[in-house]
Amino acid sequence: MNYMDSCRINKLASGERARLQLFCLPYAGSHDGFYQSWRDYLPSDIDLNLVSLKQKSTLLGRQNQVCTRTLQEIAQNLADIMAPDLTMPWMVFGHSMGSVLALELVLTLEQRQIRPPLLLAVSAHVAPQFHNPAPLYLLNDDELCEVLREMGGTTQEMLASPGIRKMILQTIRQDLRILADWQPPTPRELSCPIAAFWGEQDNMVQRHAMQGWRCWTHGEFSFDTFLGGHFYFSQDPQPLIERLLTRIPYKIDRKRH
């Protein structure tokens, strides 16, 4: 199967000449709109690239569903799309499932001997050696909705609407199955630094499992914590973005767009 149409990237340029590209990868069930507000908090010389795992994204989910893929296949697809544009320094941020997708992406580009990122930023997902997810995609609708309520990130109003709820659950089940089926790569040290971010009240991810990302780089490793749960930055991304910018080993214009 050709996976070239299974991903898309929406670039939110600053309007000025960029010196750095930031790629944001989605969590299970999300769409590229989740990171759109980040443009307001980023310096003017950083282009924001929003990755969606489907050909089209909508406000509530995704259309043009494709058959179940693996994270490695998605990473291959993303690498195909991104590679021609990686002519300037870049970094990648992944939240939850997006963290391990970001890892697979970096490994894929490394194998192709393409410019590595200045920084691999991972959020709210255990290091690969601790990957052992419960098969949440097998839960019935009510059980899965309860898990989503506990995690946050999905409003009560959206889950209360039968039509919207159906769309959400269809999308998130597919992503959760992809995540559950993921076979982590053989442990190795990346050349790029890794920055890990975690909400202190996250019931899905333990502190030591986030700190386990340290062994995946021979470069610098940082671990920052915030108040909040699994979606600790969803209401106010500014504290996370400000901390993220300090972890970039690159001098950038601190003037916001």
N, C-alpha and C positions, 0 to 999 in steps of 0.2 A: 504493500500500500504506500502511496505517496503522502507524506505527512506535511508537505510544504504549506498547505493551506490550513493546518490545524492550529497555528499560532499567528498572532499579529502583534505589532508594536505601534503604539500611539505616542509620537514624540511631541512633548510640550516644550518647545524651545523658548528661551528667555527673551528672544528678540535681539540679543547681542551676540557677539562672537563667542562661542563656547570654547572652553579649554578642558572640559571634563564632561563625560557622559555618565549619568546614573540610570541604571536599569533596575526597576522594581518588579519583583516576581510575586504573583498572587498566592494567597492561601487557598485551601480546599474550598471550593464552592464560590469563590469570589470572582470579580471582574475588574477590569482596569480602572473603573471609576473610584476604587477604594483609595488610590494614592493621588488623585487629581489635586487635592488641596495642598499637596506638598510644594507645588509650584510657588505658592505664596511665601514659603519659608526658605527657599533655596537661594543661594547667591546668583547673581546675574550671569555668571560664566559657567553655570552647570545646566546642561540640557537634561530634562526629565523624560525618561522613556518608560511607558507603562505597558507591561506585557500582559496579554490576554491569551488564555489557552485554547480559545475557540476562534473560529473564523470571524464571527460577529459577537459583540457583547451588547447587552441591553442593560437597562437600569436595574433589572431584577435578576438577571441571569445571563445565559448565553444561548444563542441559536446555532443552527447548523451543527448539531451534535455529531461527533464522529465516534467510531467504535473505540472501545477501551484500548489505551496505549500504555506503554511503560514510561516511567520517568526518564529512562535513558533515551527512548525514542523522542520524547518531547525535547530533551536537551539537545539531541542531534538536530532537530528542527530549528530550535532557537539559534543554535550555532550557525546553521546555514543562513538564517536571516540576518544575524548580527554581524557576522564576520566581515562583510564588505564595508561596514560602517565603523569598524574599530580602528580608525586611523588616528585617533587621539586617545589620551588616557581615559580610562573608564573604570567604573566600579559597579558592583551588583549588590542589591539588598533583597533578601527573601524573608518573608514572615511565615512561620509555621511550615506547611508543606513547601512553600516557596524557598525555605532554607536549603532543603536537600536537593531541590531542583537547581538552585544556584550552585551547589557543590558539583552536581553532575554536569552543569554547563561549563564550569571552570575546568573540570577534568577533560571534557570533550575538546575544548579549545586548546588546552595544553597538549593533547595528543596530536592536534593539527598544527602545532607550533605557531599558534597565533598569539598575539600580544596578551599577556595575562592581565587581570584587573589590578588596579592599585590596591583594592580592598575587597574582600569577600565579607559581607555583613550578614549575619544570621540572627534570626529573632524567633523566640518561642518554639524552638524545636530541639529535641535531644540530639546530641552528637550521633553520628551514624552507628558507632559501636554499641549504643544503647537502644537502637531502633527495634522495637518489639510492640507495635501498636495493636490495640484491641480492634477486632473487625467491626467497627462501628457501622459500616455500611449494611450489616446484616440486621441491625435493629429495626423494629417496626417504626412506622411514622411517628407515633406519639413518643416513643422512647428516644428517637433521634432528635425530635424537636426539643425535648427536655435537655438533652446534652448541649444543643445549640444555645438554649437559654442560659445554661450554666456557664458556658464559655464566653458569652457575649458576642458582639459582632453582628448579630441578627436581631432586629427589633421584634418586639412582641406583636406589633401591628402587622408586620409582614407574615409572621407565622400564623396569625389568626385569620388571614384571608386564604380560603381554600385554593384559589387559582395560583396565587403567588407562592403559597406553601408548596404546592406540587412542583412548581418550577425550581424552587430552591432545593428541595429534597432530591429531585432528579439529578441536578448538577452536582450536589455535594456527595451523593452516593457514588457517582462515577469517580470523583476525585479521591474519595476516601478509599475506594478499592484500589486505585492506582498506587496510593501511598502504602496500603497494607501489603500489596504484592511486591513492593520495591525491595530488591536485594542490594544492600549497601555494597559499595566497592571495597576492594582490598585496601586496608588503611595505608595511607601514604602521606607524606608531608608536601604541601603545596608551597610554591615559592612566594605567593602573595600573603600579606598579613590577614588575619581574621579578627573581626570584631563581633562579639556576641552580646545580645541584648535580651533582657528577661524581665517579666513582671513578677514581683515578689509574691503575689497572691495567685499565681498561675497553678491551678490544680492538675493541669495536664503534663507539666514539665517540671522536673525537680532541678534544684540548683546545680548539684554535682553533674547531672547529665548535660546541662548547658555548658558547664566549664570543661566538659570532655572535648569540646571543639579545639582545645589548646593543642592536642596532639596531631592535628591535621595541618599544621603549618610549621615550617622551620623559620618563619619570620615572626613578627611581633603578634602577640595575642592580647586582646583586651576583653574585659567582661564588665558590662554596665547593667545595673538594675534600676528598676523604676517601681513606683507604687502602682498597683493595679494587677489585673489578672491576665488571661491569655491575650486579650486585645487591649493591653495597657495604654496604647497610644491612639486608639480610634477616635476618642473625643477631642484630644489635643495633641497633635503630632509634633508640636514645636520643641518640647524638651528632648524627644528622641532625635529629631533632625539636628538640633544644635550639638548634641553629643556625638552623633554620627559624623558631622563635619570635622570635629576635633580628631577623629580617628583616621582621617584621610592623610596619607603621607605625601601631601601635595599642597603647594601654596595656592590658595584660591581667593578670589575677590569676595570679601564678606558683605558686600553690598547686595541687598536683596532686590529681586525683580519688582 
